[in-house]
Amino acid sequence: MRLLLDNNLPPKLVGRRAALGHDAIHVRELPNGDRAEDFDIGQVADRLDRIVVTKDNDYPICTC
């Protein structure tokens, strides 16, 4: 599974996901890092074919 971890999750989870066989990156690895907005994170996830993992209960969901 290809994951993009949101800023509200600790970066150390990338390593834990990798240990389970997942391809994970943290939003801090993106060009805008932890300043990226939810919409931008979603666009990057779509472009990179990744699933956004977040703790936000108000994260926008695309039903495209």
C-alpha positions as CSV (number, residue, x, y, z in Angstrom):
1,M,0.0,0.0,0.0
2,R,1.3,3.5,-0.9
3,L,0.6,5.9,2.0
4,L,1.0,9.7,2.6
5,L,0.9,10.4,6.3
6,D,-0.6,13.8,7.3
7,N,1.1,16.3,9.5
8,N,-0.9,15.4,12.5
9,L,0.8,12.0,12.6
10,P,4.4,11.5,13.8
11,P,7.0,11.1,11.1
12,K,8.3,8.0,12.9
13,L,5.2,6.1,11.6
14,V,6.8,6.1,8.2
15,G,9.3,3.6,9.4
16,R,6.7,1.6,11.2
17,R,4.6,1.3,8.1
18,A,7.7,0.4,6.0
19,A,8.4,-2.4,8.5
20,L,4.9,-3.7,7.6
21,G,5.7,-3.6,3.9
22,H,4.0,-0.3,3.0
23,D,5.5,2.4,0.9
24,A,5.0,5.4,3.2
25,I,6.1,9.1,3.1
26,H,5.3,11.9,5.5
27,V,3.8,15.2,4.4
28,R,6.9,16.9,5.7
29,E,8.8,15.3,2.8
30,L,6.7,17.3,0.3
31,P,8.0,20.6,-1.1
32,N,5.7,22.7,1.1
33,G,6.3,20.3,4.0
34,D,4.1,20.9,7.1
35,R,2.6,24.1,5.5
36,A,0.7,22.1,2.9
37,E,-3.0,22.6,3.0
38,D,-5.4,19.6,3.0
39,F,-6.5,20.2,-0.6
40,D,-2.9,20.3,-1.8
41,I,-2.0,17.1,0.2
42,G,-5.0,15.4,-1.5
43,Q,-3.8,16.5,-5.0
44,V,-0.3,15.3,-4.3
45,A,-1.7,11.9,-3.0
46,D,-3.7,11.6,-6.2
47,R,-0.7,12.4,-8.4
48,L,1.5,10.0,-6.5
49,D,-1.2,7.3,-6.3
50,R,-1.1,7.3,-2.5
51,I,-3.7,7.1,0.3
52,V,-3.8,9.9,2.8
53,V,-3.7,8.8,6.4
54,T,-4.8,11.4,8.8
55,K,-6.3,12.0,12.3
56,D,-8.3,15.0,11.0
57,N,-12.0,14.4,11.5
58,D,-12.7,17.3,9.1
59,Y,-10.5,16.2,6.2
60,P,-12.2,16.9,2.9
61,I,-13.2,13.7,1.1
62,C,-13.3,13.6,-2.7
63,T,-16.0,11.5,-4.2
64,C,-14.6,12.0,-7.7
